[in-house]
Amino acid sequence: MAEVRHGKLPGRSEMDNFIKRYPLWSLIIILLVAAFLWLVLAPWPPELAASWGRKQIFLSALLGGITLGALYFLVAAGFTLIFGLMRVVNLAHGSLFLIGGYLGYEIASASGSWLLAFPVVFIVVALIGLLMQRFIFSKMEGEELRQTLVSIGLSIVFADLMLWWWGGQSYSILAPQFLQGPMELPLVSNFNASTGAVTWLRYPSVRIWILIAAIVMGIAMWLVLNRTTLGMLIRAGVDDREMLAASGVRIQMVFLAVFGFGAGLAGIAGIIGATFQSLSPGEDTRFLLASLVVVIVGGMGSIVGAALGALIIGVAEQMGFVYAPTYSVVFTFLIMAAVLAFRPQGLLGARR
């Protein structure tokens, strides 16, 4: 409870201990980070460009991975709240993502407002999540196998209903006019040594603003969980729900609100996913698997861990597509296997 009251960052003490116990590995990590920053910020010499290709390709793949990681984070943050804090195995979480994307497409097409889709979809998908928790998952608390089987059945039902209503074609949501077009970033994509001319990187505005929104939402969620009374109740209920319930707190209502918020967040992620790529049958499974990998890598129940895991997986996936397309999928699962082997609780997860 002391850790909850003072709002310590989950995993911070483990990171400090790692630095003290493994100074050599810490030094290697610092050097790798320094080399990475040099690759991003400094002009590339001709020899490096000849072996790796143009710096613009590298920066585009890097930013693509970061923005994809932002999308993975929005999906995985709701999953890690539901699974990591409440211990509810909801394998229908990917279906909530796809439902949100389809509903966002319908609302944006009917109203002509991209922004209007966000609150409406959040409320509708959150209500679906509330119904799932109230009438299904609350009846089988602590029974992970039953939760897994039931949620798989729900995902199949949702997938068939969506296929029946929206068909098998792909859908995309057009970004509003003020988010269309490229944005010039303070990153050097090309440097002409003979003339001294510098070319700055240009990147789609909508992806940059989606990244900023994901960062703001992540900070807000961390503050709620670590700096507010509601967050204290949620984490205390996870540690000892019987004691919290005995003190007069309606813990089921608290967990119901958490489940609804996590579901609504998946719905919002569906709108974002339909904006800078497309939605089609099967995307629910893809993003469910991505959420599982992100939560495993980052640590269950940790918002900061979800952000770190999403960043690592997103960048690894995009870099793999550019530099090793044949093995791009393998990189993601190699990272997950390495984390499970050397730190089973995740990079920023706490031991239970």
N, C-alpha and C positions, 0 to 999 in steps of 0.2 A: 504493500500500500504506500510505503514511503516513496518508492519510485514513481507511483502514479501521481501522488500529491505534488512532488517537486517537478514533474514533467520531464524527466530525463529522456534523452534521445535513446530509443531502443538500439542496443548493439554498440553504443559508444564505448562503454567500459571494455567490451571485447576487443574493439579496435585498438584501444590504448594498451591493453595487455599484449596484443599481437606485436605491436611496435617494440615493446620492452623485451618480449621473448625472442623475437626474430628480427634483430636489427639489420642483418644482411638482406633478408627478403624485403624489408621495408625500404632499404636503400635502392634495391633493384627496381621496386615499384616506382619510387620517386624518379629514378633515371628514365624509366619507360614513359612516365607522364611528361617529363621534360622533353624527351624526344618527340612525343606526340604533339606537344604544343609547338615545337619547332616546325614540324611538318605542316601544321595548320596555319601558322602565322608568318613564317619566313618564306621568301621566294625560293623556289626550288632550283638547284643547279642543273645544268643540262644533263649530266650523267644520271641523276635521279629521275628526271623526266623521261629519259630514254628507256629506263628499266621499268618504271611504274606507270608510264603514260602521263598525260597532262595533269597538272595539279587541279585543274577545274573538275576533272572526272573524280578525283579523290575527294574533293570538298563536296561535290554534289552527292556522292555516295554517303559521305559522313553525315551531311545534313538530312539526307533521306532516311538514314538509320536513326538519327535523333528524333525526327518527327514521327517515324513509325513507332519508335519507342514511346513517344508521348501518347499515341493511340493505344498501344499495348498497356501502358500504365493506367489509362482511364478504365479499360476493361478489367485489368488485374487488380486495381485498387478496390473495386467492389467485391471481387472474388476473395481477396485476402481479408477484407473486413468480415465477410460472411463465413469463410472457412477458417481463417486464422484466429478470429476472435470468438466466433460463436460455435465453432466445430460442427458446422452444417455442411455436408458434402453436396453441393448443388451443381451437378454436371449439366444442368439446363441453363447455366449462366450464358453460354454462347448463344442460345436461342433468344435470350433477352436482348443481347446485342443486335441480332438480326431483326427482331421485331421492332426495336427502336429505329433501325435504319429504314425499314420499309414504311413505318408510320411517319417518320420524318420526311421521306420522299412524298408521301401522299399529302401531308400538311403543307409542305413548301410548294408543291405543285398547285394545290387548290387555293392557297392564300397568296402565293407569290412572295411570301416572307420566309426567308431562311431562319431568321432569329426567332420567329414565333414558334417554330418547330421544337426548339429546345425545351421551354417550360412545359409545353403540352406533352411531349414525349416523355419527359422526366416524370410527370404526374401519372400518366397512363401506365408506363412500365413499372413504376414504383407500386402502383395499385396491384398489378399482376404479381409482383414480388410479395406484397403483403398477404394476398390471398394464398399464395403458395406456402408461405411460412405459417400462417394462421391455421389453415385447414389440412396441411400435409406434413411439413417438416416438424412442426411443434408436437405432433403425435408420435414421433420416433426420435426423440432427443437421445443422443449417445449411441444410437444404432447406426453406425457408419455404413454397414453393408446394405441395410434397408434403404437408407437415404440415397446411396449410390444407385441402386437398382431402380428406385422410384424416379429419381431425377433423370436417369437415362431414358426411362419410359416417357417422361414428360417431354424431353428433348425430341424424341421421335414423333410424338403427337404434334408438338409445335411445328416441327419441320414439315410434316405432311399438310398441316393446315396452311402454312405459308406457301407451300408449293401449289396447293389447290387454289388459293386466292390470288397470288401474284405470279404464278407460272414459273417457268425455268429461265426466263431472260434476266439480264443484268440491269440494274438501276443505278443511276448516279444523280446526285443532287448538285445543281449548279450553284456555285458560290455567289454571294451578292456582288454587285458591281464594285463596291469599294474594296473588296478583297481580291479582285481579279488582277492579273498582270504580275510582273516580277517586282521584287524589291532589291535594291542595291545594298549589299552588306559590306561591312568594313573588313573584308577578307580578300587578300591578294590572290587572284586566280591565275594571273599571268604577269610576268615582268620581262620587259625587253631591255636587255643589258646595253645594247648599242644606243638606243634612244632615251632610255630611262623612263619609258612610258609604263604606267601601272594600270592593269585591268582589274576592276573590282568584281567580285562574284555577284551574280544576279540569281535570285531564287524566288519561287512562287510566294506571293504575300500570304495567301491563305494558310499555307503550311507553317509559316513563321508565327502567325497569330494563333493558330491552333496550339503550337508549342508553348507560347506564352500563356494561353488559357489553361493548359494542362499543368504548367508550373504553379500558377496562381491557385488552382483547385487543389493541387497536392499540398501546398503550404497551408491552405485553409483547413484541409482535413487533418493535417498533423496538429495544427493549433487546437482544433476542436477536441481531438483525442487526448492531447497532453496538457492543455491549458484551461479547460472548462470543466464545470461540474458534470455535464453529460458525459464527457470523455472519461472522467474518473469513475462514474457509475458503470460505464460499459466495461472498462478494464477490470474494475473490482468484481463485476459480475462474472467475468471470465475466470478469475482466480478462485472465487468462492461465492457462487450464486446463492447457496443456501443461507450463508451468513448475511448477504445483502438483502435477500428476501425477508429474512427475519427482522431486519431493521425497518421494514415497512416500505421498501422500494418495490414498485411493480416491475420486476426484472423482465417479465415477458413483454411488457409494453416497450421497454428499452430495446430489447433484441428485435422486436417487430419493426421498430423505427430503423434500426441498423440494416435489417434485411431489405426494407423498402428503399432506403437510400442507396445501398449497393446495387439493387436492381435498376433504379432510376439512372445511376451513373453508367451502367452498361448500355441503357437506351440512348443516352447522350453520346456515348462512344460510337453507337451505330450511325447516328447522324454524321458525325465527323468522318467515320470510315466511308460513308457513301459520298462524302464531299470531295476528298482527294484521292479516292480510287472508286471502286464500284462494289455493289452488293449483288450476290447471286446465291442460289442454294449451295450449301457446303461451307459458306463463310462462317457459320455458327461453330462448326467443328474446328475450323482453323483457329479461330480466336479463342475457343475454349482451351485447345492445346497450348496456344501461346500464353494464356493466363496461367495454366498449370506450370509451365516452364518458368515463367517470371516469378511466381510465388515460391517455387522450389529454390530458384537461384537467389532471390532476394531475402527470403525468410518469411514464414507464415505470421500474419498478424502485424507486420511492420509496413507502414506506409512508405517510409524512407527506403526500406528494402525493396518494396515493389517498384519504386522509381529507379533504383539502381539496377535491379534485375531487368526492367523494361529497357533501360538505356543500353545495357550490355547486349541483350538479345536482339534489339532492333539494329544496332550498329553492326553486330556480327552477321546478321542476316543480309543486310544491304551490302556490306563489304564483300561477303561471299558471292552475292549475285554479280558483282562487278569484276572481281579478281579471280574467283574460282567458282563459276556457276555450276559446275558439275557436282561440287561438294558443298554447296551453300547450306543445304538443309542439315548436313552432318555437323557443321560447326555449332549450331544451336544445341544439339543433343550432346555433343562433346563437352560443351560448357556445363550443361546440367549434370552430366555424369561426373565431371571433375568436382563440382560442388558437393554432390552427394557422397563422393568418396572421401573428401578431405574436410568438409564442413557440412554434415547432414542437416543441421538446423537452418542452413542458408547463410548468406554473407552477413546479414544484419539481424538474423533471427535469434531469439533467446532460447536457451536450453529449457526444456520442460521436464 
